[in-house]
Amino acid sequence: MSKKTVQKSKKRTTRANKKRTTGVKANTVVKSASVTSEKVTEVKPVEVPKKVDIVESTPKTTVQPKETSEKVVAESAPAVKTAPAKKATTKKTTTAKSTTATSKKTTTAKPKSIKSETPVEAKTIEVIQEVPVEKSQPIDLGPRRSVAFIGSECYPFVKTGGLGDVMSALPKSLAKLNMDVKVIIPRYKCIPQKFQEKMEYKGSFYMELCADGKQYYVGIMEYQEDGVVYDFIDNDEFFSWGNPYTNLIDDIPKFCYFSKAALAALNYLNWTPDIVHCHDWQAALVPLYLRTSFKDTNVGRAGAVLTIHNLRFQGIYDRKTIQYWSDLPDYVFNKDCMTQNWLDANMLKGGITYCNKLTTVSNTYAGEIQTEEYGEGLEEHLRYHSSKILGIVNGIDTDIWNPATDKLLAAQYDSQSVIKNKKANKKALQESLGLEVDDHKIVIGLISRLTNQKGLDLVNDVIPSIMDEHTQVVVLGTGDAMYEDAFRYYENKYKGNFCAYIAYNENVAHNIYAGCDALLVPSRFEPCGLTQLISMRYGSIPIVRETGGLKDTVQPYNLFDNTGNGFTFDRYESGLLYDAINRAKTLYFENRKYWDEMVVRDMNKDVSWQQSAKQYKDMYVELTPKY
């Protein structure tokens, strides 16, 4: 074939292609923003919304160099006039055949640019592709209930022990489970000013309190945070003291007033709870008021739950005094309810009698309080009401107690970095407390109220035996003078290896949890205990006595199968505590691999309120089956 014949053939092909191009339907989607006739690429079809005409998709191929693509927008160059096409002499074929032919030719043909008389500018057509989105199904959190917590303290406003932690963390966890929660506590003058300033005045009224009809002012201040409403009962006559607890003579009238004022405030606010959940003896008169003074009011329809955090404290005082301040009817002052030892009245005993459900802060403690050893004189009364006793172990606020975000630590860590970063915290602890800086020594911590309940007589007995060149001990807390003096003596005797920090300092507590290797909790009795939970959260191995919540939360270490998360002993004897400490030291020095595995295991243990809060909610729903 001659050169002239080839050029004529090319011209005929180009004009034929232009003719086919002008016949393509409008609104066909193009992938590229600008297309010229010099270099044409195949456009992959794109899914578009309705009302857009789409050219039927063809097999994906490389463009035949001598043919242009059929997928070009017709309106891409409305102002451009193309030369009239001459009648092609080539044989007509269908689109499908042409496409097939093109596909076959691509295997050998090399791309060539095709010249055109006029460049064509393509308009960009913006097409929004509709992608079906699966709607996430709402999580069913179960039935909704409203609960009013009534207690004498709540962190971060005021805290002296575990009650303050529970009154803070449990309502927050319940709020996440579709619960409507309100917390009511006294407005003590010791509440930090930063919270006082944010309180909102909700109203005030006068309430009759005493048997002679004396009236007292009740103010309501409100504060909201984390989905929980906090109401503070305001009265300078009762709550102007610096501390929440002073002495029983003053505390009896104060908490008689508080229990009644809390219920009166709910009626005043027109907030009717399904459940009123009161805590310890300070709020134990609430169930009695619900069934007597408030029985014909809206709040009187609520179910009553009483939680015992420590049975040792019961609010026992002269019967006539309690009868005068509470103005409760005479029939509740009998041996089966309030009266104790003929002449006294027991506020906690009355709450146990009138509540719908009685809970303790661990399952083991629920059984222990029904025995003579732990019953504190109420074991027979508790056995009589055993059908309504339920034990639910406490958790801790894992947002506050979180070594991965704790800004008070020298080095933050989680279960993946604990082995490395705990050494930095240990060194910082040793430096800050005046101990010898030595990573090879085991550091044993003790964070506690210095009282006989916490097993400090056992600790006092074993310290001379456990102190050696490989051991350091850190004590943090205040309490009985005999223990404070004893620990100061040991600090002087074992300088550089023993520290007695006789105070309570939150910053020091965090650093002890993170810096020590093991933590002592050898309690005589322990309703739940939060110390061992926090220590596990921070990777410190607990050494505990098997009682109450300590038994429920710490599984004894088993050397044969390398299981467990702490070291335990059963009978309350100093020799058994000494043995438990020695077992811990032996594993620490002779098999560090197993020790480190236990540290990681403890950090991964769920010590949050999540499971416990679900148990509380189930109990509330069971008590209020009306929905």
C-alpha positions as CSV (number, residue, x, y, z in Angstrom):
1,M,0.0,0.0,0.0
2,S,1.3,3.4,-1.0
3,K,2.1,6.2,1.5
4,K,-0.6,8.4,-0.1
5,T,-3.2,5.7,0.3
6,V,-2.4,5.3,4.0
7,Q,-2.8,9.0,4.7
8,K,-6.3,9.0,3.0
9,S,-7.3,6.0,5.1
10,K,-6.3,7.8,8.3
11,K,-8.3,10.9,7.4
12,R,-11.4,8.8,6.7
13,T,-11.0,7.0,10.1
14,T,-10.7,10.3,12.0
15,R,-13.8,11.8,10.3
16,A,-15.8,8.7,11.0
17,N,-14.9,8.8,14.6
18,K,-16.0,12.4,14.9
19,K,-19.3,11.5,13.4
20,R,-19.8,8.8,16.0
21,T,-18.7,11.2,18.7
22,T,-21.4,13.8,17.9
23,G,-24.1,11.1,18.3
24,V,-23.3,10.2,21.9
25,K,-26.0,11.0,24.5
26,A,-25.7,14.0,26.7
27,N,-24.9,13.8,30.4
28,T,-22.5,10.9,29.9
29,V,-20.0,11.0,32.8
30,V,-16.3,11.7,32.1
31,K,-13.6,10.8,34.5
32,S,-11.0,13.3,33.4
33,A,-11.5,17.1,33.6
34,S,-10.0,17.9,30.2
35,V,-10.1,15.8,27.1
36,T,-8.5,16.6,23.7
37,S,-8.7,14.7,20.5
38,E,-4.9,14.3,20.5
39,K,-4.9,11.8,23.3
40,V,-8.1,10.0,24.3
41,T,-8.3,7.6,27.1
42,E,-11.2,5.3,28.0
43,V,-13.5,6.6,30.7
44,K,-14.5,4.1,33.4
45,P,-18.3,4.3,34.1
46,V,-19.2,5.7,37.5
47,E,-22.4,5.1,39.5
48,V,-24.5,8.2,39.6
49,P,-27.8,9.3,41.1
50,K,-31.0,8.8,39.2
51,K,-32.0,11.0,36.4
52,V,-28.6,10.8,34.8
53,D,-28.3,8.8,31.6
54,I,-25.3,6.6,31.5
55,V,-23.8,4.8,28.5
56,E,-23.7,1.1,29.1
57,S,-20.4,0.0,30.5
58,T,-18.0,-1.8,28.2
59,P,-15.1,-4.1,29.0
60,K,-12.1,-2.3,30.4
61,T,-9.5,-2.1,27.6
62,T,-6.6,0.0,26.5
63,V,-7.7,2.4,23.8
64,Q,-7.1,1.3,20.2
65,P,-4.7,3.9,18.8
66,K,-6.7,4.3,15.6
67,E,-10.1,4.8,17.2
68,T,-11.4,7.3,19.7
69,S,-13.5,6.5,22.8
70,E,-17.2,6.6,22.5
71,K,-17.7,7.9,26.0
72,V,-17.2,11.7,25.5
73,V,-19.8,14.3,26.7
74,A,-21.6,15.7,23.7
75,E,-22.1,19.1,25.3
76,S,-18.4,19.4,26.2
77,A,-17.7,22.0,23.5
78,P,-20.9,23.7,22.5
79,A,-19.2,26.7,20.8
80,V,-16.9,24.6,18.6
81,K,-17.9,23.7,15.0
82,T,-16.5,20.5,13.6
83,A,-15.8,19.9,10.0
84,P,-18.6,18.0,8.2
85,A,-17.8,14.4,8.1
86,K,-17.6,12.7,4.7
87,K,-19.3,9.4,4.2
88,A,-17.0,6.7,5.4
89,T,-16.2,3.9,3.0
90,T,-15.5,1.5,5.8
91,K,-17.9,-1.2,6.6
92,K,-20.4,-0.4,9.3
93,T,-20.2,-2.4,12.5
94,T,-22.2,-2.5,15.7
95,T,-20.8,-0.8,18.9
96,A,-20.3,-4.1,20.6
97,K,-18.4,-5.5,17.6
98,S,-16.3,-2.4,17.4
99,T,-15.5,-2.6,21.1
100,T,-14.5,-6.2,20.8
101,A,-12.3,-5.5,17.9
102,T,-10.7,-2.7,19.8
103,S,-10.0,-5.0,22.7
104,K,-8.3,-7.6,20.5
105,K,-6.1,-5.0,18.8
106,T,-4.8,-3.6,22.1
107,T,-2.5,-6.6,22.8
108,T,-0.1,-5.6,20.0
109,A,-0.8,-2.1,19.0
110,K,1.3,0.7,20.3
111,P,-0.4,4.0,21.3
112,K,-0.1,6.8,18.8
113,S,-1.4,10.3,19.1
114,I,-4.2,11.2,16.7
115,K,-4.2,14.7,15.2
116,S,-7.5,16.6,14.9
117,E,-8.4,19.8,13.2
118,T,-9.9,21.4,16.3
119,P,-9.1,20.8,20.0
120,V,-12.1,20.0,22.2
121,E,-12.3,21.3,25.8
122,A,-14.5,19.1,28.0
123,K,-16.6,20.6,30.8
124,T,-16.3,19.2,34.2
125,I,-19.6,17.7,35.3
126,E,-19.7,17.3,39.0
127,V,-21.6,14.2,40.0
128,I,-22.3,13.3,43.7
129,Q,-22.4,9.6,44.1
130,E,-25.1,8.4,46.4
131,V,-23.6,5.7,48.7
132,P,-26.1,3.9,50.9
133,V,-25.1,4.3,54.6
134,E,-26.1,1.7,57.1
135,K,-27.8,3.3,60.1
136,S,-26.2,2.1,63.3
137,Q,-28.7,0.4,65.6
138,P,-29.2,2.2,68.9
139,I,-27.8,0.3,71.9
140,D,-30.6,-0.9,74.2
141,L,-29.6,0.1,77.7
142,G,-32.7,-1.3,79.2
143,P,-35.5,0.4,81.2
144,R,-34.9,3.8,82.6
145,R,-35.2,4.5,86.3
146,S,-34.6,7.6,88.5
147,V,-32.5,7.3,91.6
148,A,-31.7,9.7,94.4
149,F,-28.5,9.1,96.2
150,I,-28.4,10.4,99.8
151,G,-25.2,10.4,101.7
152,S,-22.9,12.4,103.9
153,E,-20.0,12.8,101.5
154,C,-19.1,12.7,97.8
155,Y,-15.8,13.2,96.0
156,P,-14.6,15.7,94.8
157,F,-16.7,18.0,97.1
158,V,-15.9,16.2,100.4
159,K,-14.3,12.8,101.1
160,T,-13.0,11.0,104.2
161,G,-13.1,7.4,103.0
162,G,-14.5,4.9,100.6
163,L,-18.1,6.3,100.9
164,G,-17.0,9.5,99.1
165,D,-15.6,7.5,96.2
166,V,-18.7,5.4,95.8
167,M,-21.1,8.4,96.0
168,S,-19.0,9.9,93.1
169,A,-18.3,6.9,90.8
170,L,-21.4,4.8,91.0
171,P,-23.9,7.6,90.0
172,K,-21.7,8.5,87.0
173,S,-21.6,4.8,85.9
174,L,-25.4,4.6,86.3
175,A,-26.0,7.7,84.2
176,K,-24.2,5.9,81.4
177,L,-26.7,3.1,81.7
178,N,-29.8,5.2,81.0
179,M,-30.4,6.1,84.6
180,D,-31.6,9.5,85.8
181,V,-29.4,10.2,88.9
182,K,-29.4,12.9,91.5
183,V,-27.0,13.0,94.4
184,I,-27.9,14.9,97.7
185,I,-25.3,15.8,100.3
186,P,-24.9,18.5,102.9
187,R,-23.3,21.8,101.9
188,Y,-20.4,21.8,104.3
189,K,-18.2,24.9,104.6
190,C,-15.2,22.7,103.8
191,I,-16.3,22.2,100.2
192,P,-13.8,23.9,98.0
193,Q,-14.7,27.4,96.9
194,K,-14.3,26.5,93.2
195,F,-17.4,24.3,93.5
196,Q,-19.2,26.7,95.8
197,E,-19.0,29.4,93.2
198,K,-20.6,27.2,90.5
199,M,-23.6,26.2,92.6
200,E,-27.0,27.5,91.5
201,Y,-29.7,28.5,94.0
202,K,-32.8,26.4,93.4
203,G,-35.0,27.5,96.3
204,S,-35.5,27.4,100.0
205,F,-38.2,26.6,102.6
206,Y,-38.7,25.9,106.3
207,M,-39.2,22.4,107.7
208,E,-40.5,21.1,111.0
209,L,-37.9,18.9,112.6
210,C,-38.1,18.3,116.3
211,A,-40.8,16.8,118.5
212,D,-41.8,20.3,119.6
213,G,-42.4,21.5,116.0
214,K,-39.3,23.6,115.8
215,Q,-38.6,24.8,112.2
216,Y,-35.3,24.9,110.4
217,Y,-34.3,26.6,107.1
218,V,-33.6,24.3,104.1
219,G,-31.7,25.8,101.2
220,I,-31.1,23.9,97.9
221,M,-28.0,24.6,95.8
222,E,-27.4,22.7,92.6
223,Y,-24.3,21.7,90.6
224,Q,-24.2,19.5,87.5
225,E,-21.4,17.4,86.0
226,D,-21.0,14.2,83.9
227,G,-24.7,13.7,83.6
228,V,-25.3,13.8,87.3
229,V,-27.2,16.5,89.3
230,Y,-25.8,17.3,92.7
231,D,-28.1,19.0,95.2
232,F,-26.6,20.5,98.4
233,I,-28.7,21.0,101.5
234,D,-27.7,24.4,102.9
235,N,-28.0,25.2,106.6
236,D,-25.4,27.2,108.5
237,E,-26.5,25.9,111.9
238,F,-25.7,22.3,111.1
239,F,-23.0,22.5,108.3
240,S,-20.9,25.4,109.3
241,W,-18.2,23.2,110.8
242,G,-14.9,22.7,109.0
243,N,-15.2,18.9,108.8
244,P,-18.2,16.7,107.9
245,Y,-18.0,14.7,111.1
246,T,-17.2,16.2,114.5
247,N,-18.6,14.2,117.5
248,L,-21.7,12.0,118.0
249,I,-23.4,14.6,120.2
250,D,-23.4,17.1,117.3
251,D,-23.7,14.6,114.5
252,I,-26.9,13.0,115.7
253,P,-29.0,16.2,115.3
254,K,-27.2,17.1,112.1
255,F,-28.0,13.9,110.3
256,C,-31.5,13.7,111.6
257,Y,-32.0,17.1,110.0
258,F,-30.2,16.0,106.8
259,S,-32.2,12.8,106.2
260,K,-35.5,14.6,106.5
261,A,-34.4,17.7,104.6
262,A,-33.2,15.6,101.6
263,L,-36.7,14.1,101.2
264,A,-38.4,17.4,101.7
265,A,-36.1,18.9,99.0
266,L,-37.2,16.2,96.5
267,N,-40.8,17.1,97.1
268,Y,-40.0,20.8,96.8
269,L,-38.2,20.3,93.5
270,N,-41.1,18.1,92.3
271,W,-38.5,15.4,91.4
272,T,-40.0,12.0,92.3
273,P,-37.4,9.2,92.2
274,D,-38.3,5.5,91.6
275,I,-35.6,4.6,94.2
276,V,-34.0,6.5,97.1
277,H,-30.6,5.0,97.8
278,C,-29.2,6.0,101.1
279,H,-25.7,5.2,102.6
280,D,-24.5,4.3,106.1
281,W,-26.0,5.5,109.4
282,Q,-25.8,9.2,108.5
283,A,-28.7,8.7,106.0
284,A,-30.2,5.5,107.6
285,L,-33.4,7.4,108.8
286,V,-34.4,8.0,105.2
287,P,-36.3,4.7,104.9
288,L,-38.2,5.4,108.2
289,Y,-39.1,9.0,107.0
290,L,-40.3,7.6,103.7
291,R,-42.8,5.2,105.4
292,T,-43.9,7.7,108.1
293,S,-43.7,11.4,107.6
294,F,-43.6,11.3,103.8
295,K,-45.8,8.3,103.2
296,D,-48.6,10.4,101.7
297,T,-46.3,12.5,99.5
298,N,-44.9,11.9,96.0
299,V,-41.5,10.8,97.2
300,G,-43.2,8.4,99.6
301,R,-43.9,6.1,96.7
302,A,-40.2,5.5,96.1
303,G,-38.4,2.2,97.0
304,A,-35.7,2.4,99.6
305,V,-32.2,0.9,99.3
306,L,-29.7,1.2,102.2
307,T,-26.0,0.4,101.7
308,I,-23.7,-0.5,104.6
309,H,-20.1,0.6,103.9
310,N,-18.9,-0.2,107.4
311,L,-21.1,-1.8,110.0
312,R,-18.9,-0.7,112.8
313,F,-20.4,2.8,112.7
314,Q,-24.1,2.7,113.4
315,G,-25.3,6.0,114.9
316,I,-26.1,4.7,118.4
317,Y,-27.1,7.3,121.0
318,D,-29.6,8.1,123.7
319,R,-33.1,7.0,122.6
320,K,-34.9,10.2,123.9
321,T,-32.4,12.4,122.2
322,I,-32.9,10.7,118.8
323,Q,-36.6,10.6,119.3
324,Y,-36.7,14.3,120.0
325,W,-34.6,15.4,117.0
326,S,-36.1,13.0,114.5
327,D,-39.8,13.4,115.6
328,L,-40.4,9.8,114.4
329,P,-43.5,8.1,115.8
330,D,-43.2,6.1,119.0
331,Y,-44.0,2.8,117.4
332,V,-40.6,2.7,115.6
333,F,-38.8,2.8,118.9
334,N,-39.0,-0.8,119.8
335,K,-36.5,-3.7,120.1
336,D,-37.2,-4.9,116.6
337,C,-36.5,-1.5,115.0
338,M,-34.7,1.4,116.6
339,T,-34.2,0.5,120.2
340,Q,-31.0,-1.1,121.4
341,N,-29.9,-2.0,124.9
342,W,-33.3,-0.6,126.2
343,L,-32.0,2.9,126.7
344,D,-30.3,3.6,123.3
345,A,-31.6,4.0,119.8
346,N,-29.7,2.7,116.7
347,M,-30.2,4.7,113.5
348,L,-28.7,2.1,111.3
349,K,-30.8,-0.6,112.8
350,G,-33.9,1.3,112.0
351,G,-32.8,1.8,108.4
352,I,-32.2,-1.9,108.1
353,T,-35.7,-2.6,109.3
354,Y,-37.5,-0.3,107.0
355,C,-35.5,-0.5,103.7
356,N,-36.7,-2.6,100.8
357,K,-33.2,-3.8,100.0
358,L,-30.0,-3.9,102.1
359,T,-26.7,-4.0,100.2
360,T,-23.1,-4.3,101.3
361,V,-20.0,-3.5,99.2
362,S,-18.9,-7.0,98.7
363,N,-20.5,-10.5,98.6
364,T,-18.2,-12.0,101.2
365,Y,-19.0,-9.1,103.6
366,A,-22.7,-9.7,103.2
367,G,-22.2,-13.1,104.7
368,E,-19.7,-12.0,107.3
369,I,-21.9,-9.4,109.0
370,Q,-24.4,-12.1,109.9
371,T,-21.8,-13.8,112.1
372,E,-20.9,-12.9,115.6
373,E,-17.3,-12.1,114.7
374,Y,-18.3,-9.4,112.2
375,G,-21.9,-8.5,113.1
376,E,-21.0,-5.7,115.6
377,G,-24.0,-6.6,117.7
378,L,-26.5,-6.7,114.9
379,E,-25.8,-10.2,113.6
380,E,-29.2,-11.5,114.8
381,H,-31.1,-8.6,113.4
382,L,-29.3,-9.0,110.1
383,R,-30.0,-12.7,109.9
384,Y,-33.7,-11.9,110.4
385,H,-33.5,-9.6,107.4
386,S,-31.2,-11.8,105.4
387,S,-33.7,-12.2,102.5
388,K,-33.1,-8.6,101.5
389,I,-29.3,-8.5,101.8
390,L,-27.3,-8.3,98.6
391,G,-23.5,-8.0,98.2
392,I,-22.2,-6.0,95.2
393,V,-18.4,-5.3,95.1
394,N,-17.2,-1.8,94.6
395,G,-15.2,-0.6,91.6
396,I,-13.0,2.4,91.2
397,D,-13.2,5.4,88.9
398,T,-10.8,4.3,86.2
399,D,-10.7,7.8,84.7
400,I,-9.2,9.2,87.9
401,W,-7.0,6.1,88.7
402,N,-5.4,5.6,85.3
403,P,-1.5,5.4,85.1
404,A,-1.7,6.0,81.4
405,T,-3.0,9.5,81.9
406,D,-2.0,10.3,85.5
407,K,-0.2,13.6,85.4
408,L,1.1,13.1,88.9
409,L,3.5,10.3,87.8
410,A,7.1,10.6,86.8
411,A,6.4,8.4,83.8
412,Q,3.0,7.4,82.5
413,Y,2.4,3.8,81.5
414,D,-0.1,1.1,80.5
415,S,0.0,-2.7,80.6
416,Q,2.4,-2.7,77.6
417,S,5.0,-0.3,79.1
418,V,4.6,-1.0,82.8
419,I,7.7,-3.1,83.2
420,K,9.9,-0.4,81.8
421,N,8.2,2.8,83.1
422,K,7.5,1.5,86.6
423,K,11.2,1.7,87.2
424,A,11.2,5.4,86.6
425,N,8.4,5.9,89.0
426,K,10.1,3.7,91.6
427,K,13.3,5.9,91.3
428,A,11.2,9.1,91.6
429,L,9.5,7.7,94.7
430,Q,12.7,6.8,96.4
431,E,14.2,10.2,95.6
432,S,11.2,12.1,96.9
433,L,10.9,10.2,100.2
434,G,14.6,10.1,101.1
435,L,15.0,6.4,100.4
436,E,18.1,4.8,98.9
437,V,17.8,4.8,95.2
438,D,18.2,1.2,94.2
439,D,16.1,-0.6,91.6
440,H,17.1,-4.0,92.9
441,K,15.3,-3.5,96.3
442,I,11.6,-4.4,96.6
443,V,9.5,-1.5,97.8
444,I,6.4,-2.4,99.9
445,G,3.8,0.3,100.3
446,L,1.0,0.9,102.9
447,I,-1.7,3.5,102.3
448,S,-4.3,3.4,105.1
449,R,-6.0,5.0,108.0
450,L,-3.8,4.1,110.9
451,T,-6.4,2.2,112.9
452,N,-6.7,-1.3,114.4
453,Q,-9.2,-2.3,111.7
454,K,-6.6,-2.0,109.0
455,G,-4.4,-4.7,110.6
456,L,-1.6,-2.4,111.6
457,D,-0.9,-4.3,114.8
458,L,0.2,-7.2,112.5
459,V,2.3,-4.8,110.4
460,N,3.9,-3.4,113.6
461,D,4.8,-7.0,114.6
462,V,6.4,-8.1,111.4
463,I,8.4,-5.0,110.3
464,P,11.6,-5.9,112.3
465,S,11.5,-9.3,110.6
466,I,11.0,-8.2,107.0
467,M,13.5,-5.3,107.0
468,D,16.7,-6.3,105.4
469,E,19.2,-4.9,102.9
470,H,16.8,-5.9,100.0
471,T,13.6,-4.3,101.4
472,Q,12.1,-0.8,101.7
473,V,8.8,0.1,103.3
474,V,6.7,3.3,102.7
475,V,3.7,4.2,105.0
476,L,1.2,6.9,104.2
477,G,-1.7,7.9,106.5
478,T,-2.9,9.3,109.8
479,G,-4.8,7.8,112.7
480,D,-4.1,6.4,116.1
481,A,-1.2,8.0,117.9
482,M,0.3,4.6,118.9
483,Y,0.7,3.6,115.2
484,E,1.9,7.0,114.1
485,D,4.6,6.9,116.8
486,A,5.6,3.3,116.0
487,F,6.1,4.1,112.3
488,R,8.2,7.2,113.1
489,Y,10.4,5.0,115.3
490,Y,10.9,2.6,112.4
491,E,11.7,5.4,110.1
492,N,14.5,6.5,112.5
493,K,15.7,3.0,113.0
494,Y,15.9,2.0,109.3
495,K,17.0,5.3,107.7
496,G,17.0,5.2,104.0
497,N,14.9,2.1,103.8
498,F,11.7,3.1,105.8
499,C,9.5,6.2,105.3
500,A,6.6,7.2,107.5
501,Y,4.6,9.9,105.8
502,I,2.2,10.7,108.7
503,A,-0.4,12.7,106.7
504,Y,-2.7,12.1,103.8
505,N,-1.5,13.6,100.5
506,E,-3.2,12.6,97.3
507,N,-0.1,13.3,95.2
508,V,2.1,11.1,97.4
509,A,-0.6,8.4,97.2
510,H,-0.5,8.3,93.4
511,N,3.3,8.1,93.4
512,I,3.3,5.2,96.0
513,Y,0.8,3.2,93.9
514,A,3.0,3.7,90.8
515,G,6.4,3.4,92.4
516,C,6.1,0.5,94.9
517,D,6.3,-3.1,93.9
518,A,3.8,-4.5,96.4
519,L,1.1,-3.1,98.6
520,L,0.0,-4.2,102.1
521,V,-3.8,-4.5,103.0
522,P,-3.8,-6.9,106.0
523,S,-7.2,-5.7,107.4
524,R,-8.9,-7.3,110.4
525,F,-12.1,-6.8,108.4
526,E,-12.7,-5.0,105.1
527,P,-16.2,-4.4,103.7
528,C,-14.7,-3.9,100.2
529,G,-11.5,-2.0,100.1
530,L,-10.4,0.2,97.2
531,T,-6.6,0.2,98.0
532,Q,-6.1,-3.3,96.5
533,L,-8.1,-2.4,93.4
534,I,-6.1,0.8,92.8
535,S,-2.8,-1.1,93.4
536,M,-3.7,-3.6,90.7
537,R,-4.7,-0.9,88.4
538,Y,-1.2,0.6,88.9
539,G,0.7,-2.7,88.6
540,S,1.5,-3.1,92.3
541,I,1.0,-6.6,93.7
542,P,-1.5,-6.6,96.6
543,I,-0.7,-8.6,99.8
544,V,-4.0,-9.0,101.6
545,R,-5.9,-10.9,104.2
546,E,-8.8,-13.0,102.9
547,T,-11.7,-11.1,104.3
548,G,-14.6,-9.1,102.8
549,G,-13.9,-7.4,99.5
550,L,-10.2,-8.4,99.7
551,K,-11.2,-12.0,99.3
552,D,-13.6,-11.2,96.5
553,T,-11.1,-9.2,94.4
554,V,-7.7,-10.8,95.0
555,Q,-7.1,-14.3,93.7
556,P,-4.1,-15.9,95.6
557,Y,-1.0,-16.6,93.5
558,N,-0.4,-20.2,92.5
559,L,3.2,-21.0,91.7
560,F,2.5,-24.3,90.0
561,D,0.3,-22.9,87.3
562,N,1.4,-19.3,87.5
563,T,-2.1,-17.9,88.1
564,G,-3.6,-15.4,90.6
565,N,-3.1,-11.7,91.1
566,G,-1.8,-11.3,94.7
567,F,-0.6,-12.9,97.9
568,T,-3.1,-13.8,100.6
569,F,-3.4,-15.2,104.1
570,D,-6.5,-16.2,106.0
571,R,-6.4,-16.2,109.8
572,Y,-5.6,-12.9,111.5
573,E,-2.1,-13.7,112.7
574,S,1.2,-11.8,112.3
575,G,3.0,-15.1,111.4
576,L,0.8,-15.6,108.4
577,L,1.3,-12.0,107.2
578,Y,5.1,-12.5,107.5
579,D,4.8,-15.7,105.4
580,A,2.7,-13.9,102.7
581,I,5.3,-11.1,102.5
582,N,8.2,-13.7,102.2
583,R,6.3,-15.5,99.4
584,A,6.0,-12.2,97.6
585,K,9.7,-11.4,98.1
586,T,10.8,-14.9,97.0
587,L,8.9,-14.6,93.7
588,Y,10.2,-11.0,93.1
589,F,13.8,-11.9,93.5
590,E,13.9,-15.5,92.2
591,N,11.4,-15.5,89.4
592,R,11.0,-12.0,88.1
593,K,9.5,-13.3,84.8
594,Y,6.4,-14.7,86.7
595,W,6.3,-11.6,88.8
596,D,6.2,-9.3,85.7
597,E,3.5,-11.5,84.2
598,M,1.4,-11.1,87.3
599,V,1.9,-7.3,87.1
600,V,0.6,-7.2,83.6
601,R,-2.3,-9.5,84.5
602,D,-3.3,-7.2,87.3
603,M,-3.3,-4.1,85.1
604,N,-5.6,-5.9,82.6
605,K,-8.1,-6.9,85.3
606,D,-11.4,-5.1,85.1
607,V,-11.7,-3.1,88.3
608,S,-14.1,-0.5,87.0
609,W,-17.7,0.2,88.0
610,Q,-19.2,-1.2,84.8
611,Q,-20.2,-4.6,86.0
612,S,-21.2,-3.5,89.5
613,A,-23.3,-0.6,88.1
614,K,-25.3,-3.1,86.0
615,Q,-26.0,-5.2,89.1
616,Y,-27.3,-2.1,90.9
617,K,-29.5,-1.2,88.0
618,D,-30.9,-4.8,87.8
619,M,-31.7,-4.4,91.5
620,Y,-33.5,-1.1,91.0
621,V,-35.6,-2.6,88.1
622,E,-36.5,-5.6,90.3
623,L,-37.7,-3.3,93.0
624,T,-39.8,-1.2,90.6
625,P,-41.5,-3.6,88.2
626,K,-44.2,-1.1,87.3
627,Y,-42.6,-0.2,83.9
